[in-house]
Amino acid sequence: MAFDVLLTTLVSLAALAAVAFPLLRGLALCLEARAATQHLGASELRRRLEQRSPARDEPLALVMLRTLARSLAEGTAAGHPREFVVDATRQYVVNEYDTHFSRPISMYANLLPPIGFIGTTTGLLVLFVSMHTADASLELGALAIALTSSIFALIGFSALEGLKIRLYGRLLACLDEVMALERASEQRGRSRDRPARAS
């Protein structure tokens, strides 16, 4: 009886630990992505842009502004249209987000269902062994392992995928804010050019 309880406890802990690692790692990446997609107002963006040394983990909106300023200076000198440079810079930032956050979060989320299935299979295997030994407590523990591993894995998968979608929406909102700021800057530049041409 004590061996059955110990075996059930060990297998349950192993199943939960197997689910916990990718879930916790995915949640940690979600927190990092949340910091990277932090909303900064126009005044805060301008203030941080004026700082000479960029921070190591600065928000992606600020990365886009810095990259956009460099790209526009180089791109217009090379004769590239402004719209092309702005669109390429936006795509660069989205690719950086995908590489560092979106794909790894998806990887950890996609690990959870197979791990839950392994836990279910292990629980059913222990259940079959317990039926052979006719031990009711072991049968109940094995059934609990089979169900809890699947439930935790599916809840973790859903949570990570939902957070990933929400964070991608935050990224797009940040980039739209940067685009609006850039458009306003371009219009100010055009309005300054008009009086100079008129005189």
Backbone bond lengths (Angstrom), bond angles and torsions (degrees), N, CA, C in turn:
res aa  C-N    CA-C-N  psi(-1)  N-CA   C-N-CA  omega(-1)  CA-C   N-CA-C  phi
1 M - - - 1.452 - - 1.518 111.23 -
2 A 1.346 117.39 -46.27 1.465 120.79 -179.93 1.525 110.24 -65.69
3 F 1.341 117.01 -36.12 1.459 120.03 178.42 1.521 110.74 -65.10
4 D 1.341 117.05 -39.25 1.468 121.29 179.16 1.529 111.17 -62.57
5 V 1.315 115.89 -44.04 1.467 120.14 179.72 1.522 110.08 -65.01
6 L 1.322 116.85 -42.30 1.460 121.38 179.08 1.529 110.71 -63.36
7 L 1.319 116.85 -44.41 1.460 121.05 178.95 1.521 111.07 -62.80
8 T 1.322 116.82 -44.86 1.462 120.81 179.06 1.526 110.84 -61.84
9 T 1.324 116.03 -43.37 1.466 120.23 179.97 1.517 111.12 -63.90
10 L 1.321 117.36 -44.48 1.468 120.89 -179.10 1.520 111.96 -64.29
11 V 1.323 116.41 -43.99 1.464 119.42 179.87 1.528 110.39 -67.49
12 S 1.336 117.78 -38.10 1.476 120.90 177.48 1.523 110.64 -62.97
13 L 1.323 116.39 -45.25 1.463 120.36 179.57 1.531 111.16 -64.22
14 A 1.323 116.43 -38.96 1.470 119.62 178.15 1.524 110.97 -64.97
15 A 1.331 116.49 -41.19 1.470 119.62 179.29 1.523 110.69 -65.14
16 L 1.330 117.12 -43.38 1.469 120.04 179.92 1.527 111.74 -69.05
17 A 1.332 117.29 -36.18 1.470 120.10 177.60 1.522 110.25 -66.86
18 A 1.328 116.37 -38.57 1.463 119.60 178.48 1.522 111.11 -63.65
19 V 1.313 117.76 -36.43 1.461 121.74 177.48 1.530 110.27 -77.04
20 A 1.321 116.99 -34.98 1.475 120.71 -173.95 1.520 112.43 -67.65
21 F 1.322 119.40 -37.81 1.465 119.91 -175.85 1.528 112.35 -60.96
22 P 1.356 119.64 -56.82 1.469 117.47 -179.63 1.527 112.47 -65.56
23 L 1.341 116.64 -32.27 1.461 119.26 179.43 1.529 110.70 -65.51
24 L 1.322 117.25 -47.57 1.470 120.03 -179.61 1.521 111.74 -67.17
25 R 1.316 117.00 -38.24 1.471 119.59 178.24 1.529 110.27 -66.55
26 G 1.319 117.32 -40.47 1.465 120.57 176.46 1.516 112.11 -64.36
27 L 1.345 116.73 -39.99 1.468 119.89 177.91 1.526 111.51 -66.17
28 A 1.341 117.03 -36.58 1.469 119.97 176.86 1.528 110.46 -63.86
29 L 1.323 117.00 -40.48 1.465 119.90 176.54 1.528 111.50 -65.57
30 C 1.321 116.82 -35.40 1.465 120.10 176.86 1.529 110.74 -63.40
31 L 1.326 116.83 -39.16 1.471 119.64 177.11 1.525 111.18 -65.30
32 E 1.331 117.09 -40.80 1.463 120.27 176.81 1.528 110.67 -64.57
33 A 1.327 116.98 -40.81 1.470 120.55 178.62 1.530 110.98 -66.05
34 R 1.316 116.30 -34.31 1.473 119.90 177.20 1.522 110.26 -64.20
35 A 1.326 116.94 -41.43 1.471 120.29 177.40 1.528 110.61 -66.71
36 A 1.331 116.96 -36.72 1.462 120.47 -179.06 1.521 112.28 -70.94
37 T 1.325 117.35 -27.34 1.467 120.84 -179.91 1.520 111.28 -102.04
38 Q 1.289 116.10 24.77 1.468 122.37 -179.28 1.526 110.45 -59.80
39 H 1.326 115.71 138.17 1.463 121.27 179.31 1.527 109.26 -79.91
40 L 1.313 115.18 124.12 1.462 121.33 175.53 1.523 107.59 -121.34
41 G 1.314 116.44 134.33 1.455 119.96 177.12 1.524 110.77 -70.58
42 A 1.326 115.80 168.88 1.461 120.65 -178.19 1.528 111.15 -60.40
43 S 1.326 116.94 -41.15 1.465 119.44 -179.17 1.533 111.41 -66.75
44 E 1.326 116.53 -39.27 1.468 120.06 177.94 1.528 110.92 -67.30
45 L 1.330 116.78 -38.49 1.463 120.12 177.23 1.524 110.78 -62.21
46 R 1.330 116.13 -44.90 1.472 119.53 179.34 1.529 110.98 -63.70
47 R 1.338 116.25 -42.27 1.466 119.81 -178.65 1.528 110.76 -62.46
48 R 1.332 116.28 -46.17 1.467 119.69 -179.08 1.523 111.95 -70.44
49 L 1.320 116.64 -29.77 1.459 120.19 179.48 1.525 111.02 -66.93
50 E 1.318 116.46 -30.02 1.463 120.55 -179.64 1.526 112.54 -74.48
51 Q 1.319 117.76 -16.84 1.465 120.15 177.13 1.526 108.53 -68.25
52 R 1.296 115.90 132.85 1.473 120.85 -175.22 1.527 112.41 -70.02
53 S 1.313 116.81 -44.95 1.470 119.36 -176.49 1.530 109.34 -99.11
54 P 1.341 117.12 113.61 1.460 119.37 179.50 1.525 111.26 -69.04
55 A 1.332 115.32 147.00 1.466 120.89 176.83 1.525 109.10 -70.60
56 R 1.319 115.19 156.85 1.470 119.85 -177.98 1.531 111.87 -66.21
57 D 1.306 117.15 -43.46 1.465 121.26 -177.46 1.523 110.31 -113.84
58 E 1.319 117.35 55.30 1.458 119.14 -178.40 1.527 110.12 -79.41
59 P 1.337 116.55 155.18 1.460 120.45 -179.38 1.534 111.87 -60.03
60 L 1.321 115.89 152.56 1.455 120.81 -176.16 1.531 112.47 -66.35
61 A 1.321 117.59 -26.92 1.463 119.54 176.37 1.521 109.94 -62.06
62 L 1.299 116.46 -40.62 1.465 121.07 178.74 1.529 110.74 -70.81
63 V 1.331 116.92 -38.06 1.466 120.56 175.63 1.523 109.50 -59.99
64 M 1.334 116.56 -42.51 1.460 119.64 -179.85 1.526 110.57 -64.74
65 L 1.333 117.51 -42.21 1.464 119.53 179.75 1.527 111.34 -62.72
66 R 1.326 116.89 -44.49 1.471 119.99 179.63 1.532 110.61 -63.69
67 T 1.324 116.38 -45.77 1.459 120.87 -179.92 1.525 110.69 -65.12
68 L 1.321 116.10 -39.37 1.458 120.97 -179.83 1.530 111.12 -64.47
69 A 1.319 116.91 -41.52 1.464 119.71 179.00 1.527 110.65 -61.90
70 R 1.347 116.67 -45.09 1.472 120.08 178.36 1.525 111.31 -65.75
71 S 1.324 115.93 -43.96 1.466 120.46 -176.73 1.519 111.51 -65.87
72 L 1.323 116.93 -39.57 1.464 119.39 179.52 1.530 110.88 -66.03
73 A 1.316 115.85 -39.97 1.470 118.98 178.95 1.530 110.50 -63.41
74 E 1.337 116.27 -44.32 1.462 119.86 -179.22 1.524 112.28 -77.36
75 G 1.342 115.91 -39.44 1.468 120.31 -176.10 1.508 113.61 -68.80
76 T 1.322 117.25 -43.17 1.463 119.00 179.16 1.524 110.58 -69.72
77 A 1.336 117.93 -31.43 1.466 120.59 176.09 1.532 110.16 -66.61
78 A 1.333 116.81 -33.22 1.463 120.81 179.34 1.527 112.54 -84.72
79 G 1.326 117.12 -3.92 1.459 120.78 177.46 1.513 115.03 90.45
80 H 1.332 118.53 13.31 1.462 121.09 178.23 1.523 109.52 -79.67
81 P 1.334 117.39 141.99 1.476 119.05 177.63 1.534 111.12 -63.50
82 R 1.311 115.84 145.42 1.466 122.20 -177.92 1.531 111.60 -58.54
83 E 1.331 117.30 -41.24 1.469 121.40 -178.50 1.523 111.02 -63.01
84 F 1.334 115.77 -38.76 1.469 120.49 178.34 1.526 110.38 -62.93
85 V 1.332 116.77 -45.33 1.466 121.21 -178.42 1.524 110.52 -64.01
86 V 1.334 117.00 -42.35 1.466 120.97 -179.49 1.528 110.11 -65.24
87 D 1.332 116.55 -44.59 1.469 119.88 -179.70 1.525 111.40 -65.47
88 A 1.328 117.26 -40.60 1.469 120.52 178.79 1.523 111.19 -65.16
89 T 1.324 116.87 -36.95 1.467 120.25 178.65 1.521 110.46 -67.26
90 R 1.314 116.33 -41.93 1.471 120.15 178.06 1.534 110.08 -61.54
91 Q 1.328 116.04 -43.55 1.463 119.82 179.98 1.525 110.98 -64.77
92 Y 1.327 117.09 -36.61 1.460 121.39 177.34 1.529 110.73 -60.21
93 V 1.338 117.13 -45.43 1.464 121.12 -178.51 1.530 110.31 -67.20
94 V 1.325 117.08 -40.14 1.474 120.18 177.42 1.529 110.19 -63.23
95 N 1.329 117.23 -40.81 1.468 120.43 177.59 1.525 111.35 -64.03
96 E 1.331 117.23 -39.63 1.468 120.94 176.92 1.532 110.49 -61.74
97 Y 1.329 116.66 -42.65 1.466 120.71 178.16 1.528 110.38 -63.23
98 D 1.330 116.23 -44.92 1.467 119.70 179.55 1.523 111.31 -60.48
99 T 1.332 116.25 -43.14 1.462 120.66 -177.01 1.523 112.00 -67.41
100 H 1.333 117.09 -43.53 1.465 120.11 -173.25 1.529 114.32 -90.43
101 F 1.326 117.78 -22.26 1.465 118.96 -175.02 1.529 113.68 -127.40
102 S 1.326 117.17 -58.00 1.461 120.25 -170.32 1.533 112.83 -62.45
103 R 1.318 117.59 -50.60 1.471 119.84 -179.15 1.522 112.87 -65.85
104 P 1.355 119.15 -44.30 1.480 117.12 177.02 1.532 113.36 -63.08
105 I 1.341 117.58 -37.12 1.469 119.44 177.21 1.527 109.40 -62.74
106 S 1.336 116.96 -43.37 1.471 120.27 177.75 1.524 111.42 -62.77
107 M 1.332 116.20 -38.15 1.463 119.24 179.26 1.531 110.56 -61.00
108 Y 1.348 116.40 -48.36 1.466 118.96 -179.96 1.528 111.12 -65.93
109 A 1.325 117.27 -37.70 1.463 119.80 178.16 1.521 110.83 -64.45
110 N 1.330 117.00 -41.01 1.463 120.48 -178.50 1.519 113.39 -73.01
111 L 1.331 117.41 -15.44 1.471 119.75 174.42 1.531 111.59 -74.88
112 L 1.320 116.87 -26.18 1.466 119.94 -172.25 1.529 114.61 -66.25
113 P 1.336 121.23 -47.75 1.475 118.20 -179.94 1.533 114.44 -59.23
114 P 1.350 119.13 -43.32 1.477 116.34 176.66 1.527 113.07 -64.23
115 I 1.342 116.43 -35.70 1.470 118.51 177.79 1.526 109.63 -65.24
116 G 1.328 117.14 -40.93 1.465 120.45 176.30 1.515 111.65 -62.20
117 F 1.333 116.31 -38.05 1.464 120.16 178.34 1.526 110.87 -66.51
118 I 1.334 116.30 -39.26 1.470 119.61 176.70 1.529 110.27 -62.51
119 G 1.347 116.33 -42.02 1.465 119.98 177.13 1.520 111.76 -62.78
120 T 1.325 116.31 -39.36 1.464 120.37 178.15 1.528 110.54 -64.62
121 T 1.326 115.68 -44.66 1.466 119.90 179.77 1.529 111.09 -63.32
122 T 1.326 115.76 -41.89 1.468 119.81 178.56 1.530 110.48 -63.50
123 G 1.330 115.96 -43.89 1.469 119.90 178.58 1.517 111.87 -60.98
124 L 1.334 116.85 -40.73 1.463 120.03 178.67 1.530 111.51 -68.53
125 L 1.331 115.95 -34.89 1.462 119.46 176.67 1.530 110.79 -63.64
126 V 1.340 116.07 -45.03 1.468 120.01 176.85 1.532 109.92 -63.59
127 L 1.330 116.60 -35.63 1.469 120.61 178.12 1.526 110.71 -62.48
128 F 1.321 117.48 -43.64 1.463 120.41 178.76 1.524 111.76 -64.98
129 V 1.335 115.92 -38.32 1.469 119.59 177.07 1.522 109.76 -64.80
130 S 1.336 116.98 -41.75 1.463 120.47 -179.16 1.527 111.75 -67.18
131 M 1.323 117.36 -30.74 1.464 119.64 176.35 1.529 110.23 -66.56
132 H 1.318 115.43 -34.48 1.462 119.74 179.23 1.528 110.58 -68.46
133 T 1.342 116.63 -36.52 1.461 120.17 179.94 1.523 111.71 -88.54
134 A 1.327 117.91 -6.29 1.469 123.87 179.65 1.522 111.73 56.96
135 D 1.354 115.21 50.14 1.459 121.05 178.94 1.525 108.28 -113.37
136 A 1.336 115.63 109.81 1.469 120.94 -175.42 1.532 111.90 -66.61
137 S 1.336 118.52 -37.00 1.465 120.08 -178.44 1.526 111.15 -68.24
138 L 1.313 116.67 -36.82 1.458 120.34 177.76 1.529 110.49 -69.24
139 E 1.325 117.23 -37.00 1.463 120.85 177.34 1.525 110.77 -61.73
140 L 1.318 116.11 -44.44 1.464 120.47 179.97 1.526 110.93 -65.02
141 G 1.324 116.96 -41.83 1.466 120.78 177.93 1.515 111.96 -64.71
142 A 1.319 117.23 -40.56 1.458 121.53 179.93 1.520 111.07 -65.89
143 L 1.328 116.20 -40.16 1.463 120.13 177.31 1.527 110.43 -65.37
144 A 1.318 116.50 -38.12 1.464 120.86 177.74 1.527 110.80 -63.55
145 I 1.328 117.30 -41.66 1.469 121.07 177.65 1.523 109.85 -60.92
146 A 1.312 115.91 -47.09 1.464 120.40 -177.01 1.524 111.00 -59.69
147 L 1.319 116.70 -42.58 1.465 119.47 -176.77 1.527 112.78 -78.83
148 T 1.338 117.29 -43.34 1.465 118.83 -175.68 1.526 112.24 -66.96
149 S 1.314 117.34 -37.58 1.468 117.89 -179.89 1.528 110.47 -63.71
150 S 1.323 116.85 -41.14 1.470 119.52 178.78 1.522 111.65 -67.52
151 I 1.313 116.56 -43.41 1.463 119.72 -178.51 1.519 111.00 -63.90
152 F 1.334 117.49 -48.10 1.463 120.10 -179.84 1.524 111.18 -62.84
153 A 1.319 117.08 -39.59 1.466 120.35 -179.80 1.527 111.00 -65.64
154 L 1.313 117.53 -43.39 1.464 119.89 -178.78 1.528 112.12 -70.95
155 I 1.325 117.52 -37.30 1.461 120.18 176.18 1.532 109.70 -65.22
156 G 1.331 116.88 -43.39 1.460 120.64 177.81 1.517 112.15 -62.00
157 F 1.341 116.90 -42.99 1.469 121.31 178.06 1.527 110.46 -59.91
158 S 1.327 116.02 -48.14 1.468 120.03 -179.11 1.522 111.58 -62.72
159 A 1.331 116.85 -40.47 1.464 120.63 -179.37 1.528 110.83 -65.02
160 L 1.316 117.59 -46.37 1.466 120.23 -179.00 1.524 112.01 -65.64
161 E 1.310 117.40 -42.69 1.467 119.71 179.15 1.530 111.38 -66.81
162 G 1.332 116.51 -38.79 1.464 119.33 177.01 1.520 112.14 -64.64
163 L 1.319 116.45 -42.94 1.469 120.54 177.55 1.528 111.08 -64.37
164 K 1.320 116.65 -38.54 1.472 120.15 179.79 1.531 110.42 -61.99
165 I 1.311 117.18 -42.74 1.465 121.02 179.32 1.527 110.42 -65.97
166 R 1.313 116.60 -42.77 1.476 120.93 179.00 1.530 111.10 -62.86
167 L 1.317 117.25 -42.35 1.457 121.24 -179.78 1.523 111.48 -68.64
168 Y 1.313 118.02 -33.31 1.457 120.34 176.96 1.530 110.09 -66.06
169 G 1.319 116.43 -36.84 1.468 120.23 174.81 1.520 111.36 -63.59
170 R 1.330 116.90 -38.99 1.476 120.64 176.58 1.522 110.75 -63.28
171 L 1.330 116.17 -40.63 1.466 120.01 178.57 1.522 110.48 -60.67
172 L 1.334 116.79 -47.57 1.462 119.98 -179.07 1.523 111.74 -62.53
173 A 1.347 116.84 -36.72 1.469 119.93 177.24 1.529 110.78 -65.12
174 C 1.330 117.54 -40.63 1.472 121.33 177.55 1.516 110.99 -63.62
175 L 1.327 116.20 -43.61 1.460 119.53 -178.92 1.524 111.35 -68.57
176 D 1.338 117.29 -35.17 1.467 120.01 175.44 1.523 110.86 -63.53
177 E 1.323 116.27 -37.46 1.460 120.15 177.43 1.527 111.02 -64.16
178 V 1.324 116.30 -41.04 1.465 120.17 177.89 1.528 110.09 -65.78
179 M 1.323 116.72 -40.36 1.463 120.33 178.82 1.529 110.88 -63.10
180 A 1.327 116.94 -40.42 1.463 120.20 177.94 1.529 110.28 -64.66
181 L 1.305 116.69 -40.37 1.464 121.29 178.02 1.527 110.30 -63.78
182 E 1.316 116.63 -40.89 1.468 120.80 179.62 1.527 110.59 -67.31
183 R 1.361 117.26 -40.61 1.464 120.38 177.83 1.523 111.44 -62.26
184 A 1.337 115.12 -42.15 1.467 119.42 178.29 1.526 110.32 -63.16
185 S 1.312 117.27 -39.74 1.460 121.27 177.90 1.526 110.60 -64.78
186 E 1.320 116.76 -40.64 1.464 120.67 178.88 1.526 110.99 -65.10
187 Q 1.333 117.08 -41.09 1.464 120.30 179.02 1.522 111.49 -66.15
188 R 1.332 117.32 -37.93 1.468 120.37 176.07 1.524 110.30 -62.64
189 G 1.346 115.20 -40.20 1.468 119.42 178.06 1.517 111.67 -64.08
190 R 1.329 117.11 -40.24 1.469 120.70 178.34 1.519 111.34 -66.39
191 S 1.341 116.63 -41.34 1.470 119.14 -179.16 1.522 111.30 -66.91
192 R 1.336 117.68 -30.21 1.473 120.48 176.10 1.529 110.45 -71.85
193 D 1.336 116.78 -33.76 1.473 120.62 -179.49 1.522 111.62 -71.44
194 R 1.326 118.85 -33.43 1.467 122.21 -176.59 1.531 112.64 -61.10
195 P 1.354 120.34 -51.65 1.454 118.77 179.74 1.527 112.50 -62.24
196 A 1.335 116.48 -33.28 1.466 119.00 -179.67 1.530 109.70 -66.49
197 R 1.323 117.06 -37.33 1.481 120.23 179.72 1.528 110.70 -72.29
198 A 1.340 116.84 -34.86 1.462 120.80 -178.14 1.522 110.93 -66.66
199 S 1.337 118.67 -33.59 1.468 120.34 -179.72 1.480 108.54 -84.56
